[in-house]
């Protein structure tokens, strides 16, 4: 799923998404509805992309290509 978005990312493009922090992944409704965690996916791609997450709840993640 992550690659569906990153494949469309231009060299100077930016992906901005809600979520990405540990606390956001473990918020009550994420657990109640068995939603997949975002942070482990971001951690898997941290060497391939510039990934910066800001805030706790809500959190915002900004993704750009490595140069």
C-alpha positions in Angstrom: 0.0 0.0 0.0 2.8 2.4 0.9 4.4 1.9 -2.5 1.1 2.9 -4.2 1.8 6.4 -3.0 5.5 6.6 -3.3 5.5 5.3 -6.9 3.6 8.4 -7.8 6.0 10.8 -5.9 7.9 13.1 -8.2 11.6 13.9 -7.5 10.6 17.2 -5.9 7.2 16.0 -4.6 5.9 15.8 -1.0 3.5 13.3 0.6 1.7 14.7 3.7 -0.3 12.3 5.7 -2.1 12.2 9.0 -0.6 9.8 11.5 2.8 8.1 11.8 3.5 8.5 15.6 3.6 5.6 18.0 0.9 7.2 20.1 -1.4 7.7 17.1 -1.0 4.1 16.2 -2.1 3.0 19.6 -5.1 5.4 20.1 -8.2 3.7 21.3 -10.2 3.6 18.0 -7.2 2.2 16.1 -7.1 -0.7 18.5 -10.9 -1.1 18.7 -11.2 -1.3 14.9 -8.0 -3.4 14.4 -6.5 -0.8 12.1 -2.9 -1.4 10.8 -0.2 0.6 12.4 1.6 3.2 10.3 4.9 3.7 12.2 6.3 0.2 11.4 5.8 0.8 7.7 7.5 4.2 7.9 10.4 2.6 9.8 10.8 0.1 7.0 11.3 2.8 4.4 13.3 5.3 6.5 16.5 4.6 4.6 14.8 4.9 1.2 12.8 8.2 1.8 13.1 11.3 4.0 10.4 10.7 6.6 9.6 13.2 9.3 6.8 12.9 11.8 5.6 15.8 13.9 3.4 15.8 16.9 2.0 13.0 19.0 -1.8 13.0 18.6 -2.6 14.0 16.0 0.6 13.5 14.2 1.6 14.6 10.7 4.1 12.8 8.5 6.0 14.4 5.6 7.7 12.1 3.1 10.1 13.2 0.3 12.5 11.3 -1.9 16.2 11.0 -0.8 18.5 13.0 -3.0 
